[in-house]
Amino acid sequence: MRRALYLLLALSTSLAHADFNSGARGTTSADFLELGVGARAVGMGQAYSAVADDATSLYWNPAGLTRVEHADATFMHAPYLDSTFYDYGAYAQRAGRHAWGLGVQYFSAGSIAQTDQNNASLGSFSPYDLAASAGYAYRLTEGGLSIGGDVKYIQSKILATASTVAADLGVQSGLFWDRLRLAVTATNMGGELKFEQESDPLPFALRYGASVNITKDWLAALDLVSPRDDSSYAALGTEYILHATDQFQFAGRLGYNSLTTSDVSGFTGLSCGMGIGYRSLAFDYAFLPYGSLGLTHRISLSLKWGAPEEDHLLRTSGANTEDVESLVESSNSPL
């Protein structure tokens, strides 16, 4: 447990030379990596590093993969500003204390007219950004402390194409006092994207998170983020789940993220969302205004399947995953 925490603290210290202030804006590449994934997380203001418990954990905190029930797939589509769009897909699977996942991010800038120096048309081009990730996580203790990491291949195309490799690392605790969970992540560690003779680093960020179960159905979360290319900012979010029946649920979400409040005029920073779940299928939506730049939306579809018997007990008893698995391991027999 201590080794995992010491590893991230050492990493934080070793990267303290990074700018981490607003004067560094525009100095990084592959900025699409900073766009949040999953309508649930975005609806909660992107305060998700300690909440992550599904396939999107591969993006938010790889350690959260150990909280996937058994198998989980998530697909997201986000119509973005103007003609741009952002898609994400991920699959995660857990077997006991081990978990792994695969994910793909794709951002399209749409079709852009191309002209020469005399303003004569040269047709059009379609810039895009792509990242493919593979991750692994392990639950270190019966109390639920987990560590995880992933490696990602990143490709960016404007007219020329550049590519590099990066990694994420995360730690997520078990529950303290049956309510509080903590997390630390370091994202986009690695190389640079080089176009011709110019090289720019990736948007590395440190994220410190906490989530609190206020009640069984009411969750609150806070993330403090220090990005390489901007000032530190806070993300806050909350979610309330209403159980219509044993198999049908509604979720309401509200969030606030201070990243854009000083940069964009008009209404920005707040987000909201909703979710509908039926058995193992969930549909989530998030609304995120960017002031004078316009409105953005996230639409996600998630599917869980193949949950082992101990996870069925979890859902019907209200116990947390770590308690159920500890019971299984201590009894050395299936439930």
RABEL-V509045 format. One record per residue. RES is the residue in one small letter. PSI is psi in degrees with one decimal (* if undefined). Layout:
BEGIN
RES,PSI
RES,PSI
END
This chain:
BEGIN
m,-49.6
r,-36.8
r,-42.3
a,-43.0
l,-41.6
y,-34.7
l,-45.6
l,-35.2
l,-39.8
a,-39.0
l,-41.3
s,-42.7
t,-41.9
s,-23.2
l,14.3
a,-14.9
h,-12.9
a,156.4
d,-52.9
f,47.9
n,165.6
s,-20.5
g,-11.6
a,5.5
r,138.5
g,5.2
t,-1.2
t,163.9
s,176.1
a,47.2
d,-13.8
f,-21.9
l,-16.4
e,-5.2
l,121.7
g,151.6
v,152.8
g,123.1
a,-31.8
r,-50.1
a,-43.5
v,-38.9
g,-25.5
m,22.1
g,11.8
q,24.5
a,83.8
y,-2.2
s,-31.3
a,-12.7
v,-29.7
a,120.8
d,22.4
d,-166.2
a,-26.0
t,-6.3
s,-29.4
l,-31.5
y,-48.0
w,-41.9
n,102.9
p,-26.5
a,-27.1
g,-11.2
l,-27.7
t,-8.4
r,0.7
v,136.2
e,-54.0
h,-65.7
a,138.4
d,131.1
a,137.0
t,137.5
f,132.6
m,140.8
h,134.7
a,101.5
p,119.7
y,-156.7
l,141.5
d,-126.0
s,10.0
t,158.0
f,162.1
y,124.0
d,150.6
y,140.3
g,140.8
a,150.9
y,137.1
a,148.9
q,141.3
r,143.2
a,99.8
g,-124.7
r,-7.7
h,147.2
a,151.5
w,163.9
g,158.9
l,141.9
g,155.8
v,131.4
q,138.9
y,123.5
f,126.2
s,130.1
a,5.3
g,-167.4
s,129.1
i,131.3
a,140.1
q,132.1
t,161.2
d,-171.9
q,-15.8
n,11.4
n,19.9
a,141.5
s,135.4
l,19.4
g,-142.7
s,164.6
f,160.2
s,91.1
p,149.1
y,163.6
d,143.2
l,139.2
a,129.8
a,127.5
s,148.2
a,129.2
g,163.1
y,144.4
a,154.1
y,133.2
r,113.6
l,-35.9
t,160.5
e,-23.3
g,-12.8
g,-2.7
l,127.0
s,151.2
i,144.2
g,162.6
g,162.8
d,158.7
v,137.2
k,141.7
y,127.5
i,132.4
q,135.4
s,132.9
k,127.3
i,-92.1
l,-46.1
a,170.6
t,137.8
a,151.9
s,158.8
t,180.0
v,142.2
a,175.3
a,154.5
d,151.9
l,137.1
g,154.0
v,138.0
q,130.3
s,170.0
g,-168.9
l,132.7
f,131.7
w,28.8
d,17.6
r,-39.4
l,134.3
r,138.1
l,157.3
a,151.8
v,135.2
t,152.3
a,122.0
t,153.5
n,44.7
m,130.6
g,-144.9
g,-162.2
e,157.0
l,128.6
k,116.6
f,117.6
e,-112.9
q,-1.5
e,131.4
s,135.7
d,141.4
p,164.9
l,161.6
p,71.3
f,143.7
a,145.4
l,136.7
r,128.9
y,123.9
g,158.2
a,144.1
s,147.8
v,128.0
n,96.6
i,-45.5
t,-177.1
k,-32.6
d,4.2
w,121.2
l,139.6
a,148.1
a,153.1
l,132.6
d,136.0
l,123.8
v,134.0
s,96.7
p,152.7
r,-33.8
d,21.5
d,174.7
s,157.6
s,150.4
y,167.0
a,147.7
a,130.0
l,145.5
g,158.2
t,154.2
e,135.5
y,132.6
i,129.4
l,122.6
h,102.5
a,-44.3
t,-176.6
d,-24.8
q,-3.2
f,124.3
q,150.0
f,146.2
a,137.0
g,140.0
r,148.6
l,140.5
g,164.8
y,134.8
n,122.7
s,2.4
l,-44.7
t,-1.1
t,-29.7
s,-3.9
d,-25.8
v,130.3
s,153.5
g,-168.1
f,116.8
t,168.1
g,-41.4
l,150.4
s,158.5
c,162.7
g,173.6
m,161.6
g,148.5
i,124.4
g,135.2
y,114.7
r,-117.8
s,5.9
l,137.5
a,137.6
f,128.6
d,146.4
y,142.3
a,144.4
f,125.7
l,103.9
p,143.8
y,43.3
g,-129.6
s,-14.6
l,-24.2
g,-168.5
l,146.2
t,156.8
h,152.4
r,133.5
i,123.9
s,146.8
l,126.5
s,145.2
l,129.7
k,143.1
w,165.2
g,26.0
a,130.2
p,171.1
e,-33.8
e,-29.6
d,-32.4
h,-40.3
l,-38.7
l,-49.6
r,-31.7
t,-17.8
s,-19.7
g,1.8
a,159.6
n,162.3
t,-42.5
e,-39.4
d,-44.4
v,-44.7
e,-34.9
s,-39.1
l,-41.5
v,-46.6
e,-39.0
s,-32.1
s,-18.8
n,32.7
s,150.5
p,149.6
l,*
END
